[in-house]
Every structure is written in C-alpha cells, then in structure tokens.
C-alpha cells in the first residue's frame, strides 16, 4: 500500500505566488515532515494531476521543497513598509464647463430638478450599456476554463502513476479550487484506491459575504459533489470538524471525519538574534489582509489610541501579509488616513527570515480575526515566545490555549481595553511570556504528519518511487 500526497495545489499556487498563506503553509510543512519520516513498511509518494485532471503524475518532492523554500526567502526587490500615501498630484483642478457654470446660477427651484434629470439620464445610459453587454454575452458561448499548465520542473516528462488497490490519495490543500472530476474519482474507486481530503474551514459556506462569488460557487460544488465521494475527511480543528458536520447535515451527507490538530511555527523559539526591523516599539499582526481578519477594526482601535495615547506612547501596528480579496476599501481607508501618520505599517509578504525578526522584536502579537479554521499565526507567535492578544472566536482558542488573552472581535471597545492594558502595563506581557517559556510545548510538524499517516495505516513510512508504487 502506498499513500500518495497530491501536491498539485502547491505547484499551482507557487506558479504565481512568492509566499505561502495559511493553507499552503500547512500543506507544505506536513508534506515536508512526512517526506522526512524514514522507515520500513508503508510507502509514501508525492504526485500531481495532469492539466486535464485525468491522470496522476509523480513529483520529486525534494526538488519541490527546495524550490519553495528558496522562493520564500528570495526578495526580487527589497520591500519597504508602506507608511503613507504617495505624494498628491499637483495637477491643476479642472475648470467647470460654461454650461455647468450657467446651470448653477439658476434658482434652486429650477437647478435641483435639472440636476436630477441630468443624473437620471447618465444613469440610464449606463444601465442601457450594461444591458446591451449582458444581452450580447447571452448569445456568446461560455469560454472554456483555462487552467494554468502544471509545472514539470520537478519531474521532467513524468510517466503517469499506476495506482494499486489499497493505495490512498490524499489532498492536504485547497482542493476546492481545482476539484477532482467525478470521472477521475470513479476510476480510482473502481481500482480500490481510498480518497482523503482536508477541511481547513467552512468560511465560503457559512460566511459567503467574506469571499468572492467564484469561491463561494466552487466551494459549494466541492461540498455537494466531491466531499461525499471521500473515504475520509481530516479537519484542522475540532471547531472546523463541527462546522463541517453542520454543513454536510444541511446537505444530508455523511462522511467519516477526523480532527487532526496541526503544528505550527519552527518547533521552538531559541533562535539566533536577528536584526531589529523597526527602531520604534511595535505590535505585530500576521495574516492575509481580508475582511474577516479584522484589520479594519484594528485601524479603528489604533485611531482611538492615537487620539487618546497611553502615558508610555502608542506603538506602531505592523500588518505583515499580503492583500487578499475584497480589501480595496480598507486599503483606501489606510491611504486616506495616511496610515495614521506612520502608526500603522504594511509589510507586504515578508520572507521567512523577515517574519522571524518581526516576531522576535515585537512587544506582542495581535490576532483579532472574526473567524478562523485554526489560526496558524497564533501558534507561530507562541513558538517564538510572544504572547498574543487574540480573538475568542471560532477555533482560535484551540490554537492559543491558556497562553493568550482573549477578547470578543465584534466588540471593539473590549479589544481596545485589552490592547491598551498590555501597552500601559508591559509587566503583564512579560508575565505571559514567562509562562509561555515555562509551560508551552512547541508543536512539531512531524507530529502532525505522523498522526495523519498513523490514522490511515499504522506503519512506518518510507518514500515510494513510481517504479515500486
């Protein structure tokens, strides 16, 4: 029996991205830890799907791992934190037309209805243009989806795998983004291959307002058509396990689910000293900038702090991550507010070394997310010995345990009070840091990989090659 880990999601993600997000970070680190396990008995291999999604191709994970780790440290151009908007344009203000100048001289009784008529005509013209486009689109055939070609850098001209009865195919990534076809799943089921998936969160189904319409549609298809065909689903937390059960019950589905608590961080925080990234004191918030991460709420909290500063000053708030979907309004707010005159910094996609330095020198970290399937930055912060002021929502308390202070992320007054308390009384932060150093046991990615493989088949692991699969 061979366990095949499908890394198609990783390969496609890193064709366009430079740094992993939480899901890809989990998938990559578990695969890397699994590949490091050696022994006799159960065989382990890595694969991806061909561009048509009809066959599995072998992947040399050693080369893939080296490539991803290199990308995570490479900086094409040194990124500078964004602290203020660009210099405003000094172009002259356009002068109003003569017709507009005459119209505004009219008495209000005539000017107001004339303006409304003008706006109505403009809106009507726009509506007609949109209707015309929609009508033309209805007569055009829908474009065929184009998938980016899967990279062959890691296994040139690979030959398709021949799966054997009893093998397992497991996808640890975002399998809803490129779902398996029903024909493919039927073909491996006929052979006697077991199929496993990983559930990271149920956000697109429970909170579609936080996601793009395409993601909501893809995720719904995944729950309706792909998940029921799995022999086992692994949930990243007990909270996600319960949410998944709820979503499946609404669809009258029943699939065996097992919670598999992840590891995180680097297994400890005894690191060599790294250069300090900022001269001034700062609080760190790690994560992709999305609506549910609550960056907008923290902008409001920091404005309260700036307007009514603690006696020992207001530290800088560092957003470390990358812009996600539905964030244009927030980014515009930050620019309009001049990033609170430098009291908020945005560090775009820091490397692993830069992120470690940010953790090492921050006062404490902040994780105010409205909903998480796990909350990997919480665990990472603890692995660096840094206390977290965290949301009490969803699975975040599972990630933080007793080593965080929690607040209701919907209650910004409560969040402000807790954050201000830690700023004004740094001894509270030091006390929590001492408790972390004394009691927190840093989790290891190898433990997560071992638990995954043990629950499939309790045997030792050795790497498989296409020849002995």
Number of C-alpha atoms within 10 A of each C-alpha: 17 25 25 24 23 26 25 24 23 22 19 17 16 17 12 9 13 20 23 20 16 17 18 19 16 22 21 22 20 24 23 18 16 24 21 15 15 14 12 10 14 18 21 24 23 24 24 25 19 17 14 10 14 15 17 23 21 25 26 16 18 12 12 19 17 11 14 18 15 13 18 19 15 15 13 8 6 8 11 10 17 19 19 19 14 9 6 6 6 6 6 6 6 6 8 8 9 8 8 11 11 10 16 14 10 12 9 11 8 12 15 14 11 15 14 11 12 12 12 12 12 11 12 12 12 12 12 11 12 11 12 11 11 11 11 9 11 9 8 8 7 8 6 6 6 7 10 10 11 16 16 13 13 17 16 11 10 15 12 16 16 11 19 14 14 14 20 23 23 23 23 26 24 20 21 21 13 15 16 16 14 11 11 14 17 13 14 19 17 10 13 15 21 20 21 20 24 22 27 22 22 22 19 19 18 14 12 15 14 16 18 12 12 11 15 20 14 17 24 16 14 18 19 16 15 19 24 18 18 19 17 19 24 22 25 24 26 18 21 23 23 15 21 23 17 15 18 17 12 9 12 10 14 11 16 12 20 18 18 20 19 24 23 26 21 17 18 18 19 10 11 8 10 13 12 14 15 14 7 10 13 22 22 25 29 25 22 20 24 20 20 20 22 18 22 18 20 21 20 13 19 22 17 14 19 16 9 11 15 14 8 10 13 21 21 20 24 24 23 22 21 18 17 13 13 15 15 12 11 17 17 12 14 22 17 12 16 17 21 19 14 15 20 26 22 23 19 18 24 24 20 15 13 18 17 20 21 25 26 22 21 23 21 24 25 24 27 27 24 17 21 22 24 26 26 23 22 29 27 25 26 28 24 24 25 29 28 28 24 26 28 22 18 19 20 28 20 19 24 27 12 14 23 26 20 21 22 16 23 16 10 16 13 15 22 18 14 16 21 18 14 17 21 15 12 14 11 14 21 16 12 20 22 15 15 21 18 10 11 18 12 21 19 18 22 21 16 22 22 18 15 20 18 13 11 13 14 13 15 16 23 19 22 19 16 17 7 8 18
